[in-house]
């Protein structure tokens, strides 16, 4: 019997008791992370549940957004999923679906039973540009530091058809290797409890020989495993488990850079001060940069001039208004003909980024004054002195687009101080 047929037979056998036996203690928390991207999507988005089994993800996800398709190798598993979406009995490594079809794809505890790189390649193929892809799998967790070989031996006995249990970093690496942009990885730990005899037999699916070997492994477990919380008391098995949820995106190749206007607000009180803020968004698309320092900035909207964008972003993000521009004669000059609008600008600095950030940003140094206290919903901004500004630069806790801007401004502070004192 080949691997594919063996996996199908295993889940056909487990179908009736699957939901009860695999009821995760933290299922609501896991589902929250798996379904988080759906809250940002259109109600009519197309969603795919890979290895969806009884339709657990689709059942909850359809209440948030999407029209759902559930794919699974076991027809008996799918018999419970039909009420939650369209169902296809198919192998996830060869999906009978045309390319670029889905806005959101989830795979919970399924890819580890198949050739993961092949399955991820298929998921990549059927995902649309900018589609969210979420993979959730049991991972080795704390066992990696104390007894990885012992834990892998236990898993091979309990799940002989499952590929080796990965570490969270390995799961994310598989997704990156498939071409996805990994946005976040979350590892959740909980204490699992189950009747020992049922756990030992995996609900009757393991042979007597496998159960004896598994029992021997449990009895001879390393002391470090017991200290993690693995024990058997009064016929109940208790053990720590870890689930990783990896959220990624199929990013298109972008040829056009986003145009950003960046403001470096300064002022003189009893000292020279610079306004900086903590980056607190966007959570899903740029999680690595949350908490880093930046200047107020934002994308130019259609039809906006540089000045309109600058004043709008400074007010929206920082609650400040421009008193004067300290670079050149102003933000820009406009010259229009009947068919062409021309805008000439001389910023302090132009910065280009490539890769995960694909932007062109124009920096303007401005003297700013307080205007409103109702702005800055996403960012925590503050006026800081030169010494604190220098510390931020030295520790390099800065949003990449703004790193050269911070350094440039630091070298110009004496000139800026003179301009403010004029």
HELIX and SHEET records of a PDB file:
HELIX    1   1 UNK A    3  UNK A   14  1                                  12    
HELIX    2   2 UNK A   15  UNK A   17  5                                   3    
HELIX    3   3 UNK A   18  UNK A   21  1                                   4    
HELIX    4   4 UNK A   27  UNK A   35  1                                   9    
HELIX    5   5 UNK A   36  UNK A   40  5                                   5    
HELIX    6   6 UNK A   56  UNK A   61  1                                   6    
HELIX    7   7 UNK A   75  UNK A   78  1                                   4    
HELIX    8   8 UNK A   82  UNK A   84  5                                   3    
HELIX    9   9 UNK A  111  UNK A  113  5                                   3    
HELIX   10  10 UNK A  116  UNK A  126  1                                  11    
HELIX   11  11 UNK A  143  UNK A  146  1                                   4    
HELIX   12  12 UNK A  148  UNK A  158  1                                  11    
HELIX   13  13 UNK A  168  UNK A  177  1                                  10    
HELIX   14  14 UNK A  196  UNK A  201  1                                   6    
HELIX   15  15 UNK A  208  UNK A  219  1                                  12    
HELIX   16  16 UNK A  223  UNK A  228  1                                   6    
HELIX   17  17 UNK A  287  UNK A  289  5                                   3    
HELIX   18  18 UNK A  306  UNK A  318  1                                  13    
HELIX   19  19 UNK A  386  UNK A  395  1                                  10    
HELIX   20  20 UNK A  400  UNK A  411  1                                  12    
HELIX   21  21 UNK A  413  UNK A  421  1                                   9    
SHEET    1   A 7 UNK A  86  UNK A  89  0                                        
SHEET    2   A 7 UNK A  67  UNK A  72  1                                        
SHEET    3   A 7 UNK A  46  UNK A  50  1                                        
SHEET    4   A 7 UNK A 102  UNK A 108  1                                        
SHEET    5   A 7 UNK A 127  UNK A 139  1                                        
SHEET    6   A 7 UNK A 236  UNK A 250 -1                                        
SHEET    7   A 7 UNK A 181  UNK A 195 -1                                        
SHEET    1   B 7 UNK A  86  UNK A  89  0                                        
SHEET    2   B 7 UNK A  67  UNK A  72  1                                        
SHEET    3   B 7 UNK A  46  UNK A  50  1                                        
SHEET    4   B 7 UNK A 102  UNK A 108  1                                        
SHEET    5   B 7 UNK A 127  UNK A 139  1                                        
SHEET    6   B 7 UNK A 236  UNK A 250 -1                                        
SHEET    7   B 7 UNK A 231  UNK A 233 -1                                        
SHEET    1   C 4 UNK A 293  UNK A 294  0                                        
SHEET    2   C 4 UNK A 272  UNK A 278 -1                                        
SHEET    3   C 4 UNK A 258  UNK A 268 -1                                        
SHEET    4   C 4 UNK A 296  UNK A 299 -1                                        
SHEET    1   D 5 UNK A 293  UNK A 294  0                                        
SHEET    2   D 5 UNK A 272  UNK A 278 -1                                        
SHEET    3   D 5 UNK A 258  UNK A 268 -1                                        
SHEET    4   D 5 UNK A 359  UNK A 370  1                                        
SHEET    5   D 5 UNK A 320  UNK A 325 -1                                        
SHEET    1   E 5 UNK A 293  UNK A 294  0                                        
SHEET    2   E 5 UNK A 272  UNK A 278 -1                                        
SHEET    3   E 5 UNK A 258  UNK A 268 -1                                        
SHEET    4   E 5 UNK A 359  UNK A 370  1                                        
SHEET    5   E 5 UNK A 349  UNK A 353 -1                                        
SHEET    1   F 3 UNK A 293  UNK A 294  0                                        
SHEET    2   F 3 UNK A 272  UNK A 278 -1                                        
SHEET    3   F 3 UNK A 380  UNK A 385 -1                                        
SHEET    1   G 2 UNK A 332  UNK A 336  0                                        
SHEET    2   G 2 UNK A 341  UNK A 345 -1                                        
END                                                                             
